[in-house]
Amino acid sequence: MPTLRELTEYHKPETIEEALKLLRRTSLKTVPLAGGTSLVPSAAHDVQAVVDLSALGLSYVKGLSIGATTTLQTIVEHAELRAYADGVLTAAILDSASRQTREGATLAGSIISAAGNSPLFTALLALDARLTVRTGRGTREEEVALPYFTPQPRALILQVTLPVLNDGAHAAYEKVARTPADLPIVCVAARATIDQGELRDIRLALGGVGEKPIVITQPSGSIEELAQLAVATVTPGDDYFASADYRREMIGVLTKRVLSNLKR
Ligand SMILES: Cc1cc2nc3c(=O)[nH]c(=O)nc-3n(C[C@H](O)[C@H](O)[C@H](O)COP(=O)(O)OP(=O)(O)OC[C@H]3O[C@@H](n4cnc5c(N)ncnc54)[C@H](O)[C@@H]3O)c2cc1C
């Protein structure tokens, strides 16, 4: 079986059309290559060709739109994104990867390879991020909300867009982990509007409870009600980090914590 080091082909196209044409081929198993921090060490043994996305001009931040190949480090250094949503995006990225990894890892690569406890994916769900995607067959770009996005072999994420927040909107992120430097056992991110002291338009994202983080949306609710809803919604499994019961309980604790932390 060939490893990634024994690839038959490496391509670095300069247009999205060219990249998609390469990805559409059925004769060789061809995959996109972004920062390579996940793909290179862990590529499926049947990968025969890679399409390097670095020359497609997708490394940019324009307002609240972030190009797919923008590195995580670029995002945390960007003043507007650092201030966005009370700094939750930055906090989640800093909690997701070391400086060395952030320098190479891209936003889209991190979304595709996100594990169920990914702080970044959890934060993007709470923030209501939308993806601009091109599929292999389609000739048009499609915009899809993150919860409805399913990675497809011959598709490319082109851009991630965050919504403009109203004045009363706030966000927070919390986790429990073995140590502060570890990835979360479970994590919770929330975004809500504070209207006369009440929570409105609530988005609660829960990580570490399944294959991917999940999101709950509610028009309103008290902190206690939302914590109960979060606990009732999740069906985590046991593993060597924590039991299902512990995860469920911590989801309740963290939900109360993030909602209490939203600036009032
Ligand atoms: C030393 C080290 C430490 C790490 N630590 C952590 C950690 O603490 N936490 C953590 O979450 N992760 C960690 N990772 C994993 C890795 O950093 C992340 O998964 C990373 O964000 C992947 O991004 P990338 O740009 O390198 O993607 P790549 O490795 O290039 O690609 C990942 C996947 O995404 C696909 N892909 C990439 N871009 C696109 C696109 N635009 N459209 C469609 N598909 C695309 C690729 O085909 C591949 O399947 C670590 C990795 C290393 C090497």
The ligand as an SDF file (V2000), in Angstrom:
LIG
                    3D

 53 58  0  0  0  0  0  0  0  0999 V2000
    1.9400   18.0860   16.0220 C   0  0  0  0  0  0  0  0  0  0  0  0
    0.4500   18.2330   15.7640 C   0  0  0  0  0  0  0  0  0  0  0  0
   -0.3690   18.5910   16.8000 C   0  0  0  0  0  0  0  0  0  0  0  0
   -1.7240   18.6940   16.5920 C   0  0  0  0  0  0  0  0  0  0  0  0
   -2.4740   19.0940   17.6300 N   0  0  0  0  0  0  0  0  0  0  0  0
   -3.8010   19.2640   17.4510 C   0  0  0  0  0  0  0  0  0  0  0  0
   -4.5920   19.7380   18.5000 C   0  0  0  0  0  0  0  0  0  0  0  0
   -4.1200   19.9880   19.5950 O   0  0  0  0  0  0  0  0  0  0  0  0
   -5.9250   19.8960   18.2820 N   0  0  0  0  0  0  0  0  0  0  0  0
   -6.4790   19.6430   17.0820 C   0  0  0  0  0  0  0  0  0  0  0  0
   -7.7100   19.8230   16.9240 O   0  0  0  0  0  0  0  0  0  0  0  0
   -5.7600   19.1970   16.0590 N   0  0  0  0  0  0  0  0  0  0  0  0
   -4.4380   19.0140   16.2150 C   0  0  0  0  0  0  0  0  0  0  0  0
   -3.6910   18.5570   15.1870 N   0  0  0  0  0  0  0  0  0  0  0  0
   -4.3780   18.1770   13.9440 C   0  0  0  0  0  0  0  0  0  0  0  0
   -4.3260   19.2460   12.8660 C   0  0  0  0  0  0  0  0  0  0  0  0
   -3.6080   20.3460   13.2640 O   0  0  0  0  0  0  0  0  0  0  0  0
   -5.6970   19.7660   12.5260 C   0  0  0  0  0  0  0  0  0  0  0  0
   -6.5200   18.7690   12.1530 O   0  0  0  0  0  0  0  0  0  0  0  0
   -5.5280   20.8190   11.4180 C   0  0  0  0  0  0  0  0  0  0  0  0
   -6.3440   21.8650   11.7750 O   0  0  0  0  0  0  0  0  0  0  0  0
   -5.7410   20.3720    9.9950 C   0  0  0  0  0  0  0  0  0  0  0  0
   -5.6060   21.5030    9.1210 O   0  0  0  0  0  0  0  0  0  0  0  0
   -4.6820   21.4770    7.8440 P   0  0  0  0  0  0  0  0  0  0  0  0
   -4.8690   22.7640    7.1350 O   0  0  0  0  0  0  0  0  0  0  0  0
   -3.3020   21.1030    8.1940 O   0  0  0  0  0  0  0  0  0  0  0  0
   -5.4200   20.3270    7.0000 O   0  0  0  0  0  0  0  0  0  0  0  0
   -4.7950   19.1350    6.1350 P   0  0  0  0  0  0  0  0  0  0  0  0
   -4.0180   18.2260    7.0170 O   0  0  0  0  0  0  0  0  0  0  0  0
   -4.1160   19.6550    4.9290 O   0  0  0  0  0  0  0  0  0  0  0  0
   -6.1600   18.4420    5.6800 O   0  0  0  0  0  0  0  0  0  0  0  0
   -7.0310   17.8640    6.6200 C   0  0  0  0  0  0  0  0  0  0  0  0
   -8.2470   17.2930    5.8590 C   0  0  0  0  0  0  0  0  0  0  0  0
   -9.0250   18.3520    5.3160 O   0  0  0  0  0  0  0  0  0  0  0  0
   -9.1350   18.2180    3.8880 C   0  0  0  0  0  0  0  0  0  0  0  0
   -9.1490   19.6030    3.3970 N   0  0  0  0  0  0  0  0  0  0  0  0
   -8.2410   20.5650    3.6750 C   0  0  0  0  0  0  0  0  0  0  0  0
   -8.6390   21.7440    3.1490 N   0  0  0  0  0  0  0  0  0  0  0  0
   -9.8280   21.5100    2.5280 C   0  0  0  0  0  0  0  0  0  0  0  0
  -10.7490   22.3630    1.8020 C   0  0  0  0  0  0  0  0  0  0  0  0
  -10.5310   23.6670    1.6230 N   0  0  0  0  0  0  0  0  0  0  0  0
  -11.8630   21.7890    1.3130 N   0  0  0  0  0  0  0  0  0  0  0  0
  -12.1010   20.4710    1.5010 C   0  0  0  0  0  0  0  0  0  0  0  0
  -11.2800   19.6240    2.1600 N   0  0  0  0  0  0  0  0  0  0  0  0
  -10.1640   20.1620    2.6750 C   0  0  0  0  0  0  0  0  0  0  0  0
   -7.9450   17.3830    3.4720 C   0  0  0  0  0  0  0  0  0  0  0  0
   -8.1670   16.7110    2.2590 O   0  0  0  0  0  0  0  0  0  0  0  0
   -7.8450   16.4180    4.6540 C   0  0  0  0  0  0  0  0  0  0  0  0
   -8.8040   15.4050    4.5340 O   0  0  0  0  0  0  0  0  0  0  0  0
   -2.3110   18.4360   15.3380 C   0  0  0  0  0  0  0  0  0  0  0  0
   -1.4610   18.0700   14.2990 C   0  0  0  0  0  0  0  0  0  0  0  0
   -0.0900   17.9800   14.5050 C   0  0  0  0  0  0  0  0  0  0  0  0
    0.7900   17.6080   13.3560 C   0  0  0  0  0  0  0  0  0  0  0  0
  1  2  1  0
  2  3  1  0
  2 52  2  0
  3  4  2  0
  4  5  1  0
  4 50  1  0
  5  6  2  0
  6  7  1  0
  6 13  1  0
  7  8  2  0
  7  9  1  0
  9 10  1  0
 10 11  2  0
 10 12  1  0
 12 13  2  0
 13 14  1  0
 14 15  1  0
 14 50  1  0
 15 16  1  0
 16 17  1  0
 16 18  1  0
 18 19  1  0
 18 20  1  0
 20 21  1  0
 20 22  1  0
 22 23  1  0
 23 24  1  0
 24 25  2  0
 24 26  1  0
 24 27  1  0
 27 28  1  0
 28 29  2  0
 28 30  1  0
 28 31  1  0
 31 32  1  0
 32 33  1  0
 33 34  1  0
 33 48  1  0
 34 35  1  0
 35 36  1  0
 35 46  1  0
 36 37  1  0
 36 45  1  0
 37 38  2  0
 38 39  1  0
 39 40  1  0
 39 45  2  0
 40 41  1  0
 40 42  2  0
 42 43  1  0
 43 44  2  0
 44 45  1  0
 46 47  1  0
 46 48  1  0
 48 49  1  0
 50 51  2  0
 51 52  1  0
 52 53  1  0
M  END
$$$$
